[in-house]
């Protein structure tokens, strides 16, 4: 009883505070910049949840997964009666700052943000904090701010570890004896805090084989900074791999055995480079990825990409919804949220791993899955995330 009354009072106080705080922000920021043409903004008004609005800021529609994240999140919050404002910022940092300013000015009650550049939101999030708007850092950790309340993501280190272990197993590296294999790394955007976790997860598994000479990096590029791909851009990954192939694999006999790519957008570029600029067959190169983007799943079916690490963003949206509702109710969720929510997917509560340089951010971390040609149907189609088209290629259902 007591507990209920307290949360009711807290909720009431919070709503009152939010109303005041947001009102001030709205006055200060009214007339802020028009959204750019590339920015998608959707809004709904009347709600069954006390007219509360959730502001969702996604990075870009040009990387496939964020389209799925945006629509799942919108669908989840709207299904519980919240209004949703959803913005995409075309991978432009300044645009995302403006979009978040706009959401604050629009009096949103909760912010869910997947940052383009984890280090560029400190100022705008200070404004969110002043307006008492709780912030969930979605998928990517937002750095250098005390305004982030929680982080929802997948276990990012494990994503990379699964990629590394996949290569280890495919090549049976532990029993390689005198055999050697050539590998090249392609990592993600240095502005994305996840990118280092992915790279380290994979590298930590493979390092002992590189040290032992079983795995050889002909390009010599093994530092994250050297192998990183700004904006996770397919064309940048493609160009870099073309250069690597030209400089190290152009003699018609030096074989590329593995292209360890952190995600699917980079894997796509690397695969294209290998198809066009490499003497051997792309199907003989182990190529890793992450996300289950439609083009990459088609490559999986065709044998051009070997695996992808799939992250069920539908579940990430569900976790974000339940966390969001708790925050909107003025609660301070902890590990108990997981059992209380009755999720049908695994999730760990972690208060140690994600430090944003101001504090360790309490994190809800979901579990990623390895998808290959062999289990694609079971993991992605039977689960309802994708359907197969007439040609047997997966199409996303959301
Ligand atoms: C990461 C995300 C990955 C991948 C990448 C490119 O932050 O965790 O799933 O999509 O961004 O957008």
Boltz pocket constraint, residues with backbone or C-beta under 6 A from the ligand:
constraints:
  - pocket:
      binder: B
      contacts: [[A, 63], [A, 65], [A, 139], [A, 140], [A, 188], [A, 192], [A, 194], [A, 195], [A, 231], [A, 232], [A, 263], [A, 265], [A, 290], [A, 291], [A, 311]]
      max_distance: 6.0
